Amino acid sequence: MRALAAAAFVIAGAAGAESVPGALRFGEIRLEAAICGVRSTLWIEHYVAALYLPGRRSALEELLDPTSAKALYVRILNDDHLPLRIPREWREPIVRHLSVDDLARARAAYRRLRPGDELFIAYLPDAGVRLVINDRLIASSSGHALVEAVLGTWTEGKPLGEKLREVTADNTCR
């Protein structure tokens, strides 16, 4: 699991929304693209994203299971409408789970995001969460708590299973 700390992502194939990687490999762990999509407003595409899971069980089970690896890939397509700061709804959960130094690096990296930049947020049971931008480790957090906090924000108050069904219905990777 130390491979993640060095940002050793191996991308296998391409699939779905805007050619996101079809799979990621972290040492012996292979994650498949489960949900893919492009975030857009009217005609402006902001970013393409994909959620990666082992694919052995339901997405809900794998997202909630601290023994299951998972990763999120984001590629910035347009930075014209990025807020100057990490949005509050995302900032609040990450502040509780990152060190002061990691938070400062994450904030600085967010301000520098430009089209073409690639972000990986990956969780491996033995390594915790790692944020890597353009192959550079930005921040890390041990344990699964950061994943749970971010999922709680992402659901916008809905049960996770309901939000997953909504997103999955419109955002398949194939």
C-alpha positions in Angstrom: 0.0 0.0 0.0 3.0 2.3 0.2 2.7 2.7 -3.6 -0.1 5.2 -3.1 2.1 7.4 -0.9 4.4 7.8 -3.9 1.5 8.3 -6.2 2.1 5.2 -8.2 -1.1 5.0 -10.1 -1.3 2.6 -13.0 -4.0 3.5 -15.4 -5.5 0.7 -17.5 -7.6 1.5 -20.5 -10.1 4.2 -21.0 -13.9 4.1 -20.8 -16.9 6.4 -20.7 -17.2 10.0 -20.0 -14.6 12.0 -21.8 -12.2 9.0 -21.8 -11.6 8.7 -18.1 -9.3 5.8 -17.1 -11.3 2.5 -17.3 -9.4 1.1 -14.3 -6.7 2.0 -11.8 -4.2 -0.2 -10.1 -2.5 0.3 -6.8 -0.1 -2.6 -6.4 -2.2 -5.7 -6.4 -5.5 -3.7 -6.0 -7.5 -3.1 -9.2 -10.4 -0.6 -9.1 -12.9 -0.4 -12.0 -14.7 2.8 -13.1 -18.1 2.5 -11.5 -19.6 6.0 -12.0 -18.4 8.5 -14.6 -19.7 11.9 -15.6 -19.0 15.4 -16.7 -20.1 18.3 -14.5 -21.5 21.1 -16.6 -23.6 24.2 -16.4 -25.5 25.0 -19.6 -22.8 24.5 -22.3 -19.8 24.9 -20.0 -18.1 21.7 -19.0 -16.2 22.2 -15.7 -14.7 18.8 -15.0 -14.9 15.1 -15.8 -15.0 12.6 -12.9 -15.0 8.9 -12.2 -15.5 6.9 -9.1 -13.5 3.6 -8.9 -14.4 0.6 -6.8 -13.3 -3.0 -6.7 -16.6 -4.1 -8.2 -17.1 -7.2 -6.0 -20.2 -5.9 -4.2 -22.7 -3.0 -4.6 -21.2 0.5 -4.8 -23.0 1.4 -1.5 -21.4 -1.5 0.3 -17.9 -0.7 -1.0 -18.2 3.0 -0.3 -19.1 2.4 3.3 -16.7 -0.4 3.9 -13.4 0.7 5.5 -11.8 -2.6 4.3 -12.6 -1.7 0.6 -10.3 0.4 -1.5 -11.9 3.3 -3.5 -10.7 6.2 -5.6 -12.1 9.4 -7.3 -10.5 10.8 -10.4 -11.2 14.3 -11.5 -9.8 16.1 -14.6 -10.3 19.9 -14.8 -11.8 20.9 -18.2 -12.5 24.6 -17.5 -11.4 26.8 -14.6 -13.4 29.9 -15.5 -16.0 29.3 -12.8 -13.9 27.6 -10.1 -14.5 29.5 -6.8 -11.4 31.1 -5.4 -11.5 28.9 -2.3 -12.5 25.3 -1.7 -16.3 25.5 -1.3 -17.5 25.6 2.3 -19.6 22.5 2.1 -16.4 20.5 1.1 -14.0 22.6 3.2 -15.7 21.9 6.6 -15.4 18.1 6.5 -11.8 18.1 5.3 -10.7 20.6 7.9 -11.6 18.1 10.6 -9.5 15.3 9.0 -6.3 17.0 7.6 -3.3 18.3 9.5 -2.7 22.1 9.3 0.2 21.5 6.8 -1.9 19.2 4.6 -4.8 21.6 4.6 -2.5 24.5 3.6 -1.1 22.4 0.7 -4.6 21.4 -0.4 -5.8 25.0 -0.3 -2.8 26.2 -2.3 -3.1 23.4 -4.8 -6.8 24.2 -5.3 -6.1 27.8 -6.1 -3.6 26.6 -8.8 -6.0 24.2 -10.6 -6.0 24.7 -14.4 -7.6 22.8 -17.3 -5.9 19.5 -17.8 -5.0 19.0 -14.1 -5.7 15.6 -12.8 -6.7 14.9 -9.2 -6.8 11.5 -7.5 -8.4 11.0 -4.1 -7.8 7.4 -3.2 -8.4 5.3 -0.1 -6.5 2.2 0.6 -7.3 0.3 3.9 -3.6 0.1 4.9 -2.7 3.6 3.8 -5.7 5.8 4.4 -6.7 8.7 2.1 -4.3 10.4 -0.3 -4.9 13.4 -2.4 -2.6 13.5 -5.4 -2.7 16.3 -8.0 -0.7 15.9 -11.2 1.3 13.0 -9.7 2.2 15.0 -6.6 1.1 14.0 -3.1 -0.7 17.0 -1.6 -2.4 15.7 1.5 -3.1 12.5 3.4 -5.3 11.3 6.2 -5.2 8.0 8.1 -8.3 5.9 8.4 -11.7 6.0 6.6 -13.3 9.0 8.5 -12.4 11.5 5.7 -14.2 9.3 3.1 -17.3 9.2 5.3 -17.3 12.9 5.9 -17.0 13.7 2.2 -19.7 11.2 1.3 -22.0 12.9 3.9 -21.4 16.2 2.2 -21.9 14.8 -1.3 -25.3 13.2 -0.6 -26.7 16.7 0.2 -28.8 15.3 3.1 -30.2 12.3 1.1 -29.5 8.7 2.1 -26.3 7.5 0.4 -28.1 4.6 -1.4 -30.7 7.0 -2.9 -28.0 9.5 -4.0 -26.0 6.6 -5.6 -29.0 5.3 -7.5 -29.7 8.8 -8.9 -26.1 9.4 -9.9 -25.5 5.9 -11.3 -28.7 6.0 -13.4 -27.3 9.0 -15.4 -23.6 8.4 -15.3 -22.5 4.9 -16.4 -19.0 4.5 -17.5 -19.8 2.4 -20.6 
